[in-house]
Amino acid sequence: MPDSPPPAPDAPSGPRPGPAWRRLWPLALLLAGLGLAYALGLHRVLNLDALAAHRAALAGFATARPALALLLYLGLYILVVGASLPGATVLTLAGGLLFGPWLGAAAAVLGATLGACLVFLAARHALAGALLRRAGPRLARVAEGLRRDGFWVLLSLRLLPVLPFWLVNLAPALAGMPLAPYAGATLLGIIPATAVFAGIGAGLGQVLEAGGRPDLSVILSPGILLPLLGLAALSLLGAWWRRRRAA
């Protein structure tokens, strides 16, 4: 009787994770950017006092070299959001002050979206795979819900910033949400509040000259808050309707 052939090797159960440095290098770059920002003292100048002190110089530079000023503003906004530094609201006010309400709002929305996408991609590349492999059934259901209805849920969170911006950047990434709906919901969701703050910034020069401070609580006034609540409710209604049709 001929010898039986040797047993075939076990099939691989799935792709094995690569070396840790290949997964963690985007996150390391963001942390390096955060360290550089603190080393340069950006966390000390992203406030209304610094904006008031340097308002004339910044406005003069933006008038003399508008294209360069806009590019530098956009890069700074991406860095601040990507490194999760405080001060995005002050930057939005500065955008309205330097470039006007419409261009300032557009630049702030673009910078915030690109910075948030950088955080999203770094966190998803570095941590999402390991987290999902170790996730329990409850977290797995949350992740599946975000992958299915993440656009509408994230849109409601962006419209009503009840959670810190950096946390809303990270949670969808760790749940495995795709980039396209994440970027779309971020872009659309931050437009209303950003437009309000850029509009406040456009009139900030006279307020600062008089020694006053802008009233940022206007975002909580009924005329602004109620429409935002309505838009957030509509976005959640869209998620519910999609889930109902799928069921």
N, C-alpha and C positions, 0 to 999 in steps of 0.2 A: 504494500500500500504506500503510495507516494506521500512524502511529507506534506502536510497542509501548509499553505502560505502563511506567513506571519501576519498577525492582526494589524489592520490599518491604524495609523495613529489617530488619536482623538481629534475631531474637528475643532478648530478654535471657536471659543464661545462668543467672540466679538473682538472689536479692535482694542488693542491694549493701549493704555495711555502712554504718551511719549515721556521723555525726561521732564522733570519738574521745571527746569529752566525754560523749556520751550513753551510751556503753558503760562508761566508766571512773568515772562519778560514784559508783556504789555502793562501789567499791573505795576511792575517795578518802574517802568518809565513814568507812569502817572505819579507814583510816590516820589520819584526823583523831581518831577515838575512841582509837586507840592513842597518839597524841601527847598527847591530853588526859589519859589515864590516867597516862602517865609524868610529865606536868607536875604532876599532883596527888599524885604519889608513891605510887601504888597498888602499884607493883612493890616498894616498900620495906616495906609493911605486910602483905602477903599471905604471912606466915610464922608459924611457931609462937611465936616470941618476942613478936611483936606481939599475937597472939591471947592468950597468957598474960598480957601486961601489961594488956590491956583486957577481959579475960574478965568481970570483975564488972560493969563498966559496960554491956557488951553484953547480958549476961544480965538485968540490971535493965531495960533498955529493951525487950527482947523480952517480959519478963513484964508490963510496964506497958502496952505498945502492941503486942500480938502481930500484929495484921493489918498495921499499917504496917511493923513489923520484917520480916515475911515478904515484903512487896512490895519493900522496899529490898534484901533479900537476893537475891530473884529478879532484880531489875534489875542488881545488882552481878555476879551470876553470868553473866548474859547479856553484860554488858560485858567481863568477863574472858575468856570464851571467844570472843566475837566479835572482840576485839582481839588474840587469841592471846597473852595475858599468862600468865606462870607463876603458879601459886598456886591452881589449881582444886582440888587435893587438900586444901589448907588450908581452902578455902571449904567443901568437903564435910564436913570435920571440924567446922567451925564450925556448919554446919547441924544436925548431930547434937547438938552441945553446946547450941544455943539452942532448938531446936524438938523435940528427941527423935529417935530413930532412924527412925521411919516418916515423919513429916512432913518431917524434914530431908532424908531420902533422896529423897522425892517432889519437893521443891522443887529439890534439886540436879539431879535427872534432867531436870526440865522446863527449868531454866535452861541446862543444858549442851546440851540438844537445840535449844532456840531459838537459842542463840548459834552453834551449829554450822550451823544452817540459814541464819543470816544470812551467815556466811562462805561457805557453799556458793552461795547466790544471788548474792552480790556477785562471786565468782570466776567463776561460770558466765556471768553477764551481761557481765562485762568481758573475759574472756580465753578462754573455751572456744571460741567461734566461730572466732577467729583461729588458735588452736592446732590445731583439727581441720582447718581448711582447709590448714594447712601440714604436717599429720601424714603421716608415711610409712606404708607398709603395715603395719609391725609395731605402731606406735602405734594405727593404725586398728583392728587386730584386738583390741588390749587394750580400746579404747573400746567396741567392739561387745560384747565379753565382759562389761564392766561394765554396759552397758545391758541385757543379757539376764539375767545372773546376779548383778548388783551387790548385790542385797539380801542374798544368802547370803554372798558374799565379804566385804561390809562388816560383816555381823553377826559373822563370825568374827574380824575385826580389832578390832571393838569389845569383844568378849568377852575377847580376849587383847590388851591394849594393848601390843603389841611395837613399834609405830611411834608417833612423837609424835602427839598428838591433832590438832594443827593440820595436820599433813601428811595424815592420814586425812580431814580435812575438805576439803582442797583437791583431792586426786587424783580423787575421783569427779566433782567439779564440772567439772574440766578435761577429763574423759573424756565429758562430756555425759550423765551418769546422771540420770534423772528425780528430781524432788524427793521424791515420795511414798515410794518404796522407800528412799531415803536417810534420810529422817526416821524411818521405821519401824524400820530396822535400827539407827540411832543410839539411838533411844529404848529399844528392847529390849536392845541389846547392852551399854549402860552400866549397866543396873539392877543386876546382881550385884555388881560392884566398888563401885559407889556405895553400895549397901546395907551392904557390909562397912565402908567408911570412915565412913559416918554412924553405924553401930553403935559403932565405936571412938570417934567424937566424942561420943557420948552419955555415955560414961564418962570423958571427958577432964578434967572438972573436978577430980576427985580426983587424977588423975595430975599435973596442973599444980600443984595446991596442994602436993603432995609434992615439987615441984621436978623431976619426971621428964619424960620424953618418951614419946609413944605409940609402940608398936612397929608401924610400918607394914609391916614385912616379913611380917606375918601373911597378906597376900594371896598370898605365895609358899609358904605351908604346904600340905602335901598335901591337907588336908581342904577347902581352898578352891580351890587351883590345879587339882587333878584334875577336879572337876566343871566348872570353866571350860574345861579342855581338852576334856572330853567334849562340852560344848555347842558349842564351836567346831568340833570334828570333825563333829558332826551338821549344823551349818550348811553346811559344805563338802560333806558327803554330799548335802544337798538340792540344791546347785548341780550336782553331778555327775549326780544322778538326773534332774534337769530337762533337762540337756543330752543325756543318753542317750535320754530319751523323744523329745526333739525330733529326734534323729538317726534 
